[in-house]
Amino acid sequence: MQRVRQFRCFGITTVEAIAFWSAVTLPVLIVLLLAGGVNMNTELGVVGVLFVANMIAFYIGHGYGSRPA
């Protein structure tokens, strides 16, 4: 049972780590896309989806690194 708990914690920490680093790097991609100019509705949609993904990543990854290992 202890081994199952260890894997569960590892999985949660991994998801939080991926979400945290995604939340750190996605704004760079968004800024690069905006700097290149948004000419079409599909490009605007991509920026919107990336923004929403960034907010979700912030929410999921906000606790990463705050708990002792």
C-alpha positions in Angstrom: 0.0 0.0 0.0 2.9 2.4 0.8 4.2 1.9 -2.7 0.9 2.9 -4.3 0.9 6.1 -2.2 4.4 6.8 -3.4 3.4 6.4 -7.1 0.3 8.6 -6.5 2.4 11.4 -5.0 4.9 11.1 -7.9 2.1 11.4 -10.4 0.6 14.4 -8.8 4.0 16.1 -8.5 4.8 15.3 -12.1 1.5 16.8 -13.3 2.1 19.9 -11.1 5.6 20.3 -12.5 4.5 20.0 -16.1 1.7 22.5 -15.4 4.1 24.9 -13.6 6.7 25.0 -16.4 4.0 25.2 -19.0 2.6 28.3 -17.2 6.1 29.7 -17.2 6.8 29.1 -20.9 3.4 29.6 -22.6 3.5 33.4 -22.2 6.7 33.6 -24.2 4.9 31.7 -27.1 1.9 34.0 -26.8 4.0 37.1 -26.9 5.9 35.8 -29.9 2.6 35.1 -31.7 1.3 38.5 -30.9 4.5 40.2 -32.0 4.3 38.5 -35.3 0.8 39.9 -35.8 -2.6 38.3 -35.7 -4.1 38.5 -39.1 -6.8 35.8 -39.2 -9.5 34.5 -36.9 -7.7 31.2 -36.6 -4.6 32.9 -35.3 -6.7 34.8 -32.8 -8.2 31.5 -31.8 -4.8 29.9 -31.3 -3.8 32.8 -29.1 -7.0 32.5 -27.1 -6.6 28.8 -26.6 -3.0 29.3 -25.5 -4.1 31.9 -23.0 -6.8 29.6 -21.6 -4.2 26.8 -21.4 -1.9 29.1 -19.6 -4.6 30.0 -17.0 -5.3 26.3 -16.5 -1.6 25.5 -16.1 -1.3 28.3 -13.5 -4.2 26.8 -11.6 -2.9 23.2 -11.7 0.8 24.1 -11.1 0.4 26.8 -8.5 1.4 24.4 -5.6 4.4 23.0 -7.3 7.5 23.1 -5.0 5.6 24.4 -2.0 5.3 21.0 -0.3 8.3 19.2 1.2 9.5 16.2 -0.7 
